[in-house]
């Protein structure tokens, strides 16, 4: 077997291997007013809705459990580190107050937590639990302006103000919950900040130069992915500095509208829009090289116009096996356990190359 044939066979094998990784099956749930997701034990999926209910879908039985009806206009959601409490943002207001909900996942009992509204503050937007069992909270604004960044301690019932951020700011915790990524919306500077949970301080900020609306953080908080209209910026976090590693997508052409990192592998998933004609869809990437591993589903996402929690919003289960992705009119639930660790792919390719080299040697 000559070297050209060897290369062709190896290339074909790699392409076939990559195709075999594609996940083309999914469970589609029709929930037109879905907003955000959180995964609990055994893959139980919690879904917030603008109609005031938290839906509960059990992927093992393929059926819904009784919903938690708590009222309000629900938005961003996050599950506590012990899995016992859902923190849920609520964009409705109550006189001079706004609120979040703390919902017991066993009983469904809701404990509202109210905050005195600042001028033109209009409901809460996003929540994130840290490893210290405290909750960061961002808000909406009636117009365009700044809102408080709050930290609430459920054990002491004390709320602390951590300064101001822009309205509709996204919060994303790392899997170890020692880092919370802050993506400030409604600002052309596009600031991204690392909030360090153990020290309760901000550990560096970078400006993307684009409006931001989502942020993904890897499992130990040393890599951030930020979708923008100019492409998704990937940063390595070195001390208090953000060092750009690369860019996924192209200005005004295609790119991620949301992303999430696997909590168990050096992999991240994206929901990608495109004006180029061919839908890009749900994809998996090597977090080390930024190389594409596979396209999971060529769903035709639209550009969402610099807003979060719309089509493309993503959440992954703590074991890294299930991926929830918003689509028009609902969501799709994928099993992504077959997406391998990137080092595994490299080992498979290397082993194949060695095997084909031996075949060539025997035929010389």
C-alpha positions in Angstrom: 0.0 0.0 0.0 1.6 3.3 -1.1 1.6 6.4 1.1 -1.2 8.1 -1.0 -3.5 5.1 -0.5 -2.6 4.9 3.1 -3.4 8.6 3.6 -6.7 8.2 1.7 -7.8 5.2 3.8 -6.8 6.9 7.0 -8.7 10.1 6.0 -11.8 8.0 5.1 -11.6 6.2 8.4 -11.4 9.4 10.4 -14.4 10.9 8.5 -16.4 7.7 9.1 -15.4 7.8 12.8 -16.5 11.4 13.1 -19.8 10.7 11.3 -20.4 7.8 13.8 -20.2 10.4 16.6 -23.1 12.4 15.3 -26.2 12.3 17.5 -29.2 12.6 15.3 -32.0 11.4 17.6 -33.6 13.6 20.2 -36.7 14.0 22.3 -38.7 17.1 21.3 -40.9 18.8 24.0 -43.5 21.4 22.9 -43.3 24.1 25.5 -44.0 27.5 23.7 -43.4 29.6 26.8 -40.2 27.9 28.0 -37.5 30.1 29.4 -34.7 28.3 31.2 -33.6 24.8 32.4 -31.9 23.0 35.3 -31.1 19.3 35.5 -31.6 17.4 38.8 -31.0 13.9 40.0 -31.3 11.1 37.4 -31.5 13.6 34.6 -34.8 15.1 35.8 -35.3 18.3 33.8 -36.9 21.4 35.3 -38.3 24.0 32.8 -39.3 27.5 33.8 -42.2 29.1 31.9 -43.5 32.6 31.6 -47.0 31.3 32.8 -45.7 30.8 36.3 -45.1 27.0 36.4 -41.9 24.9 36.6 -42.4 21.9 34.5 -40.7 18.6 35.4 -39.8 16.1 32.7 -38.4 12.7 33.5 -36.3 11.4 30.5 -36.2 7.9 32.0 -39.9 7.4 31.8 -40.4 9.9 28.9 -43.2 11.7 30.8 -43.9 14.8 32.8 -44.3 14.8 36.6 -46.7 17.2 38.3 -45.5 20.8 37.7 -44.7 23.2 40.5 -47.2 26.1 40.1 -45.6 29.2 41.8 -47.0 32.1 39.8 -45.2 35.2 38.4 -43.4 35.4 35.1 -40.5 33.0 35.5 -37.1 33.4 33.9 -33.6 32.2 34.7 -33.1 29.3 37.0 -30.4 27.4 38.8 -30.3 24.4 41.1 -28.4 24.5 44.4 -25.2 22.4 44.9 -27.1 19.9 47.0 -29.9 19.6 44.5 -32.6 20.5 47.1 -33.5 24.0 46.1 -34.3 25.7 42.8 -33.6 29.5 42.6 -35.8 31.1 40.0 -35.9 34.7 38.7 -39.3 36.4 38.3 -39.7 39.3 35.9 -43.0 40.4 37.5 -43.0 43.1 40.2 -44.9 43.4 43.5 -45.4 47.0 44.3 -42.1 48.4 45.5 -40.5 45.0 45.5 -39.2 42.4 43.0 -38.3 38.8 43.9 -36.8 35.5 43.3 -38.3 32.1 44.2 -36.6 29.4 46.3 -38.4 26.1 45.5 -38.0 22.9 47.4 -37.4 20.1 44.8 -38.9 17.5 47.1 -42.1 19.2 48.1 -42.5 22.0 45.5 -43.0 24.5 48.3 -42.0 28.0 47.2 -40.4 30.5 49.5 -40.4 34.0 47.7 -37.5 36.3 48.6 -38.2 40.0 48.0 -35.9 42.9 47.3 -36.7 46.6 47.4 -36.7 47.8 43.8 -34.3 50.5 42.8 -35.5 53.3 40.4 -36.9 51.7 37.2 -35.8 48.2 38.2 -38.3 45.8 36.8 -38.2 42.3 38.1 -35.3 39.8 38.3 -33.6 38.2 35.3 -31.1 35.6 36.3 -29.8 33.6 39.3 -26.7 31.5 40.0 -25.7 29.4 43.0 -22.1 29.5 44.1 -20.2 26.7 46.0 -20.8 28.8 49.1 -24.6 28.1 48.8 -25.3 31.8 48.2 -27.2 33.1 45.2 -26.2 35.9 42.8 -29.2 37.7 41.3 -29.5 40.1 38.3 -32.5 42.2 37.3 -34.4 43.8 34.4 -34.8 47.5 33.8 -37.8 49.5 32.6 -35.8 51.2 29.8 -32.0 51.1 29.5 -29.8 51.3 32.6 -28.0 49.8 35.5 -29.4 47.4 38.1 -27.9 46.0 41.4 -25.9 42.8 41.4 -27.2 41.1 44.6 -25.9 38.2 46.6 -28.5 36.5 48.8 -27.6 34.1 51.7 -30.5 31.7 52.4 -29.1 30.7 55.8 -29.0 34.3 57.2 -31.6 35.8 54.9 -29.1 38.7 54.3 -28.8 40.4 50.9 -25.6 42.1 49.9 -25.2 44.6 47.1 -22.1 44.0 44.9 -22.4 47.1 42.9 -24.2 47.6 39.6 -24.4 45.7 36.3 -26.3 46.4 33.1 -29.9 45.2 32.8 -30.6 41.6 31.8 -27.1 40.4 32.7 -26.5 36.7 32.3 -24.9 34.6 35.1 -23.3 31.2 34.5 -21.6 29.1 37.2 -18.8 26.7 36.5 -19.5 23.0 37.3 -17.4 23.3 40.5 -19.4 26.5 41.3 -16.2 28.4 42.4 -16.6 30.7 39.4 -19.6 32.6 38.1 -19.3 34.2 34.6 -21.1 37.6 34.3 -22.1 38.7 30.8 -23.5 42.3 30.9 -26.1 42.9 28.3 -27.2 46.2 26.7 -23.7 47.5 26.4 -21.7 47.8 23.2 -18.5 47.3 25.2 -19.7 43.8 25.9 -18.0 43.4 29.4 -17.4 39.8 30.7 -16.4 39.4 34.3 -15.1 36.5 36.4 -16.8 36.4 39.9 -14.7 34.3 42.2 -17.0 32.6 44.7 -14.4 31.7 47.5 -13.2 35.3 47.8 -16.5 36.9 46.8 -14.7 39.3 44.5 -14.5 40.0 40.8 -11.3 38.6 39.3 -10.9 40.4 36.1 -13.0 41.8 33.2 -12.6 41.8 29.5 -14.6 43.8 26.8 -15.5 41.9 23.7 -16.4 45.1 21.8 -19.8 43.6 20.9 -23.2 43.4 22.7 -23.2 40.2 24.8 -26.1 38.2 26.2 -24.8 34.7 27.0 -21.6 33.3 28.6 -20.4 29.7 29.0 -17.8 28.8 31.6 -15.8 25.5 31.7 -15.9 23.1 34.7 -13.1 24.7 36.7 -13.5 28.3 35.6 -10.4 28.8 33.5 -12.1 29.1 30.1 -15.0 31.3 28.9 -17.0 31.3 25.7 -18.9 34.4 24.7 -21.3 34.5 21.7 -21.6 37.8 19.8 -22.7 38.9 16.3 -19.1 39.0 15.4 -18.5 35.4 16.4 -18.0 33.6 19.7 -14.9 34.7 21.6 -13.1 31.9 23.5 -10.9 33.2 26.4 -8.5 31.4 28.7 -8.5 32.8 32.2 -4.9 33.4 33.4 -4.9 34.9 36.9 -7.0 38.1 36.6 -6.5 38.3 32.8 -8.6 37.0 29.9 -6.4 35.8 27.0 -8.2 35.2 23.8 -7.7 31.7 22.4 -9.8 31.9 19.3 -13.0 32.9 17.6 -15.8 30.6 16.4 -18.0 32.0 13.6 -17.8 35.0 11.3 -19.2 38.5 11.6 -22.8 38.8 10.1 -22.5 35.3 8.7 -22.6 32.5 11.2 -21.7 31.5 14.8 -22.9 30.4 18.2 -25.9 32.0 19.9 -25.3 30.0 23.0 -22.9 27.4 24.4 -22.3 25.2 27.4 -19.2 23.3 28.6 -19.3 19.6 29.5 -18.9 19.2 33.3 -16.9 16.0 32.8 -14.9 16.3 29.5 -12.9 18.9 27.6 -15.8 19.5 25.3 -18.2 22.3 24.7 -21.5 22.4 22.8 -22.9 25.2 20.7 -26.2 26.2 19.1 -25.2 27.9 15.8 -27.0 30.2 13.5 -26.0 31.0 9.9 -27.0 33.2 7.0 -24.8 31.1 4.6 -27.6 28.7 3.6 -26.6 25.5 5.3 -27.8 25.2 8.9 -25.1 24.7 11.4 -27.2 23.6 14.4 -26.1 21.9 17.6 -22.4 21.1 17.6 -19.6 19.7 19.8 -16.1 21.1 19.9 -12.7 20.1 21.5 -12.3 22.7 24.2 -8.5 22.5 23.9 -8.0 23.0 20.2 -11.4 24.5 19.3 -11.7 21.9 16.6 -15.1 20.6 15.6 -15.9 17.1 16.8 -19.3 16.6 15.3 -22.6 18.2 14.3 -25.2 16.7 16.6 -28.3 18.2 14.9 -28.4 20.5 11.9 -31.2 22.5 13.3 -31.7 25.9 11.6 -31.3 28.4 14.3 -32.0 32.1 13.7 -29.9 35.0 15.0 -31.7 36.0 18.2 -30.8 39.7 18.2 -28.5 40.0 21.3 -31.0 38.5 23.7 -30.7 35.5 26.1 -33.0 32.6 26.9 -34.5 32.4 23.4 -33.9 29.8 20.7 -30.6 28.1 21.3 -30.5 28.4 25.1 -28.5 25.4 26.4 -28.2 23.5 29.6 -26.3 20.2 30.4 -26.8 17.6 33.1 -24.3 17.3 36.0 -23.1 14.0 34.6 -22.6 15.4 31.1 -25.0 12.9 29.5 -28.0 15.0 28.6 -28.2 18.3 26.7 -31.3 20.6 26.6 -31.5 23.1 23.8 -34.3 25.6 23.1 -35.9 25.6 19.6 -38.8 27.5 18.2 -41.9 26.5 20.2 -40.1 24.2 22.7 -36.9 22.3 23.2 -34.9 19.3 22.2 -33.3 16.9 24.6 -30.2 15.0 23.4 -28.2 12.2 24.9 -24.6 13.3 24.4 -22.8 10.6 26.4 -21.4 9.2 23.1 -19.4 12.4 22.4 -15.9 11.3 23.5 -13.1 13.0 25.3 -10.9 14.7 22.6 -7.9 12.7 23.7 -9.9 9.5 23.0 -10.4 10.6 19.4 -6.7 11.3 19.0 -5.9 7.8 20.4 -8.4 6.2 18.0 -6.8 8.0 15.0 -3.3 7.1 16.2 -4.2 3.5 16.6 -5.7 3.4 13.2 -2.6 4.9 11.6 -0.4 2.4 13.3 -2.6 -0.5 12.1 -2.6 0.8 8.5 1.2 1.2 8.7 1.6 -2.5 9.6 -0.7 -3.4 6.7 1.5 -1.4 4.4 4.6 -3.1 5.8 3.3 -6.5 5.2 2.4 -5.7 1.6 5.8 -4.1 0.6 
